[in-house]
Amino acid sequence: MNIGIVFYSKTGNTLSVAKKIQERLEKAGHAVNMEQIGIAEDKNKADIGQYDLVIFGSPVRAFSASPVIKEYLNQLNEGNKQAYCFVTHFLPFKWMGGKSALEQMKQFCKKKNIEVSKSGIISWSRNRETAIGKLADEFAKEA
Ligand SMILES: Cc1cc2nc3c(=O)[nH]c(=O)nc-3n(C[C@H](O)[C@H](O)[C@H](O)COP(=O)(O)O)c2cc1C
């Protein structure tokens, strides 16, 4: 499959998770393109039309998805697409921002007719290596 990972990352956490997911999917034989948005004006325009599957990643910002990923999802054209989503956050429990951020991303996707079939939350302060490994394995299953 041709897979795109479209993500925002300010301090590198979401980037490092995206890289592990990329490695895992490539090991499973997929072509994976990394698209980091929000770095410069022109880099906020990742075109997902070319992908069979797109994975959106974002840090949590004040119990929400980051404004960068929300803006990005909001400007997408409607498309019959399959997507996975993940968020990274600092606090130890999923209800401390992770769940609500993910829910927002799913709502944005729904509005664009993008079906989110898998998702995950990575807490930076709690068992993160194990959680990242599990998430990457889950995303590689049936992808
Ligand atoms: C302005 C701001 C707000 C944040 N709000 C939350 C929050 O509500 N819950 C949480 O667990 N972490 C919060 N964090 C921590 C980040 O979500 C966490 O460090 C994330 O992994 C950073 O990802 P990045 O390195 O890809 O930018 C916040 C960080 C910043 C800078």
The ligand as an SDF file (V2000), in Angstrom:
LIG
                    3D

 31 33  0  0  0  0  0  0  0  0999 V2000
    0.7500   24.5880   24.8740 C   0  0  0  0  0  0  0  0  0  0  0  0
    0.8310   23.1420   25.2640 C   0  0  0  0  0  0  0  0  0  0  0  0
   -0.3060   22.5290   25.7990 C   0  0  0  0  0  0  0  0  0  0  0  0
   -0.2490   21.1720   26.1880 C   0  0  0  0  0  0  0  0  0  0  0  0
   -1.3650   20.5670   26.6940 N   0  0  0  0  0  0  0  0  0  0  0  0
   -1.3160   19.2600   27.1060 C   0  0  0  0  0  0  0  0  0  0  0  0
   -2.4840   18.6140   27.6700 C   0  0  0  0  0  0  0  0  0  0  0  0
   -3.5790   19.1660   27.7470 O   0  0  0  0  0  0  0  0  0  0  0  0
   -2.3550   17.3320   28.0910 N   0  0  0  0  0  0  0  0  0  0  0  0
   -1.1510   16.6340   28.0090 C   0  0  0  0  0  0  0  0  0  0  0  0
   -1.0980   15.4900   28.4420 O   0  0  0  0  0  0  0  0  0  0  0  0
   -0.0540   17.2240   27.4570 N   0  0  0  0  0  0  0  0  0  0  0  0
   -0.0970   18.5120   27.0100 C   0  0  0  0  0  0  0  0  0  0  0  0
    1.0300   19.1150   26.4640 N   0  0  0  0  0  0  0  0  0  0  0  0
    2.2470   18.2810   26.2450 C   0  0  0  0  0  0  0  0  0  0  0  0
    2.3960   17.8100   24.7880 C   0  0  0  0  0  0  0  0  0  0  0  0
    1.1800   17.3220   24.2780 O   0  0  0  0  0  0  0  0  0  0  0  0
    3.4240   16.6610   24.6760 C   0  0  0  0  0  0  0  0  0  0  0  0
    4.6480   17.0550   25.2040 O   0  0  0  0  0  0  0  0  0  0  0  0
    3.5640   16.1930   23.2090 C   0  0  0  0  0  0  0  0  0  0  0  0
    4.0880   14.8820   23.1850 O   0  0  0  0  0  0  0  0  0  0  0  0
    4.4680   17.1120   22.3900 C   0  0  0  0  0  0  0  0  0  0  0  0
    4.5440   16.6320   21.0600 O   0  0  0  0  0  0  0  0  0  0  0  0
    5.6240   17.1830   20.0280 P   0  0  0  0  0  0  0  0  0  0  0  0
    6.9940   16.9540   20.6570 O   0  0  0  0  0  0  0  0  0  0  0  0
    5.4330   16.3240   18.8210 O   0  0  0  0  0  0  0  0  0  0  0  0
    5.3780   18.6130   19.7810 O   0  0  0  0  0  0  0  0  0  0  0  0
    0.9860   20.4480   26.0650 C   0  0  0  0  0  0  0  0  0  0  0  0
    2.1100   21.0880   25.5250 C   0  0  0  0  0  0  0  0  0  0  0  0
    2.0560   22.4260   25.1450 C   0  0  0  0  0  0  0  0  0  0  0  0
    3.2910   23.0890   24.6030 C   0  0  0  0  0  0  0  0  0  0  0  0
  1  2  1  0
  2  3  1  0
  2 30  2  0
  3  4  2  0
  4  5  1  0
  4 28  1  0
  5  6  2  0
  6  7  1  0
  6 13  1  0
  7  8  2  0
  7  9  1  0
  9 10  1  0
 10 11  2  0
 10 12  1  0
 12 13  2  0
 13 14  1  0
 14 15  1  0
 14 28  1  0
 15 16  1  0
 16 17  1  0
 16 18  1  0
 18 19  1  0
 18 20  1  0
 20 21  1  0
 20 22  1  0
 22 23  1  0
 23 24  1  0
 24 25  2  0
 24 26  1  0
 24 27  1  0
 28 29  2  0
 29 30  1  0
 30 31  1  0
M  END
$$$$
